[in-house]
């Protein structure tokens, strides 16, 4: 029996080759962690508002350095005015929360467009900071500090 020739198919494009075009209903999510803080981040196409726990990020973070850390992934990828950033963050202090939000935004931006990954990776935005508080040990005052030893 002779084989019937199959018609040529169009070359398949991978997801990395085609950047998704965000529409009004799209939301891209990312989770960030630092120390004890956990941030759940959603990027929604919009005007560029950044809301942290239903407050503006200017009101939530008292220091400019923390506000810059939150904006940094958007500045590197030049996406600052294109997405509204909605964040729910719990645990830790303000510095840890800002670091968690930064990682969450960076991960969400890679979900938006995988071509952002190289720029964010070279800037160190996609690496989770593994440093955690060391636990207190029994028979000691803290993690490293000992009780004072007396000879007599």
C-alpha positions as CSV (number, residue, x, y, z in Angstrom):
1,X,0.0,0.0,0.0
2,X,1.5,3.4,-1.0
3,X,1.9,6.0,1.7
4,X,-0.1,9.1,1.3
5,X,2.1,12.2,1.6
6,X,1.2,14.4,4.6
7,X,0.7,18.1,4.0
8,X,3.5,20.3,5.4
9,X,2.6,21.9,8.7
10,X,3.4,25.4,9.8
11,X,6.4,25.6,12.2
12,X,5.2,25.6,15.8
13,X,6.1,28.7,17.8
14,X,7.1,28.3,21.4
15,X,5.6,30.3,24.2
16,X,8.9,32.1,24.7
17,X,9.0,33.3,21.1
18,X,5.6,35.0,21.3
19,X,5.1,37.7,24.0
20,X,1.5,37.7,25.4
21,X,-0.5,40.9,24.7
22,X,-2.1,41.9,28.0
23,X,-5.8,42.7,27.9
24,X,-7.9,44.4,30.5
25,X,-8.9,41.0,32.1
26,X,-5.5,39.5,32.3
27,X,-3.8,39.3,35.7
28,X,-0.3,37.9,36.2
29,X,0.7,36.5,39.6
30,X,4.0,36.1,41.4
31,X,5.0,35.1,45.0
32,X,7.9,36.6,46.8
33,X,9.5,35.7,50.1
34,X,12.2,37.3,52.2
35,X,13.0,36.5,55.9
36,X,9.6,35.9,57.4
37,X,7.6,38.0,54.9
38,X,5.4,36.5,52.2
39,X,4.1,38.7,49.4
40,X,1.4,37.7,46.9
41,X,1.6,40.0,43.8
42,X,-0.8,40.5,41.0
43,X,0.0,42.6,37.9
44,X,-3.1,44.0,36.1
45,X,-2.8,46.2,33.0
46,X,-3.5,49.7,34.1
47,X,-2.1,53.1,34.9
48,X,0.8,52.2,37.2
49,X,-0.7,52.3,40.7
50,X,1.1,50.2,43.4
51,X,-1.2,49.1,46.2
52,X,0.2,47.3,49.2
53,X,-2.5,45.8,51.6
54,X,-5.1,48.2,50.2
55,X,-2.9,51.3,50.8
56,X,-0.7,53.1,48.4
57,X,2.9,52.0,48.6
58,X,4.0,55.6,49.5
59,X,1.8,55.4,52.6
60,X,2.9,51.8,53.4
61,X,6.7,52.2,53.2
62,X,8.1,55.1,55.2
63,X,11.6,55.1,53.6
64,X,12.4,56.1,50.0
65,X,14.9,53.2,49.7
66,X,12.1,50.7,50.4
67,X,9.9,52.4,47.8
68,X,12.7,52.2,45.3
69,X,13.2,48.5,46.0
70,X,9.6,47.9,45.2
71,X,9.7,49.8,41.9
72,X,13.1,48.4,40.8
73,X,11.9,45.4,38.7
74,X,9.4,47.7,36.9
75,X,12.2,50.3,36.2
76,X,14.6,47.7,34.9
77,X,12.0,46.2,32.4
78,X,10.6,49.7,31.6
79,X,7.0,48.6,32.6
80,X,6.4,51.3,35.3
81,X,3.3,52.9,33.9
82,X,1.8,49.9,32.2
83,X,0.6,47.7,35.1
84,X,-1.3,48.2,38.3
85,X,0.5,46.2,41.1
86,X,-1.8,44.8,43.8
87,X,0.1,43.3,46.7
88,X,-1.0,41.3,49.8
89,X,2.0,41.0,52.1
90,X,2.2,39.4,55.6
91,X,4.9,38.7,58.2
92,X,8.3,40.2,58.8
93,X,9.3,43.8,59.0
94,X,9.2,46.6,56.4
95,X,12.5,45.7,54.9
96,X,11.7,42.1,54.5
97,X,8.3,42.9,53.1
98,X,9.8,45.3,50.5
99,X,12.3,42.5,49.4
100,X,9.4,40.0,49.2
101,X,7.4,42.4,47.0
102,X,10.4,43.0,44.8
103,X,10.8,39.3,44.1
104,X,7.1,38.8,43.6
105,X,6.9,41.6,41.0
106,X,10.0,40.2,39.2
107,X,8.4,36.8,39.0
108,X,5.1,38.2,37.8
109,X,7.0,40.2,35.1
110,X,8.6,37.0,33.8
111,X,5.1,35.5,33.6
112,X,4.0,38.6,31.5
113,X,6.9,38.3,29.1
114,X,9.6,35.7,29.3
115,X,12.1,38.0,27.5
116,X,12.2,40.1,30.7
117,X,13.9,37.1,32.5
118,X,17.5,37.9,31.3
119,X,17.4,41.6,32.4
120,X,15.9,40.7,35.8
121,X,18.3,37.8,36.3
122,X,21.4,39.9,35.5
123,X,20.1,42.5,38.0
124,X,19.7,39.8,40.7
125,X,15.9,40.3,41.0
126,X,15.0,36.6,40.5
127,X,17.1,35.2,43.3
128,X,15.5,34.5,46.6
129,X,17.5,35.7,49.5
130,X,18.0,32.6,51.7
131,X,19.2,34.4,54.8
132,X,16.9,33.6,57.7
133,X,17.1,34.3,61.5
134,X,19.1,31.6,63.2
135,X,17.2,29.7,65.9
136,X,18.0,30.0,69.6
137,X,19.8,27.0,71.0
138,X,19.0,25.3,74.4
139,X,21.4,26.1,77.2
140,X,22.3,29.4,75.6
141,X,21.1,32.9,75.7
142,X,20.5,33.2,72.0
143,X,21.6,31.7,68.7
144,X,25.3,32.2,69.4
145,X,25.6,34.0,72.7
146,X,26.3,31.8,75.7
147,X,25.6,32.3,79.4
148,X,28.6,33.6,81.3
149,X,30.8,30.9,82.7
150,X,32.1,31.3,86.2
151,X,35.0,29.3,87.6
152,X,34.2,29.8,91.3
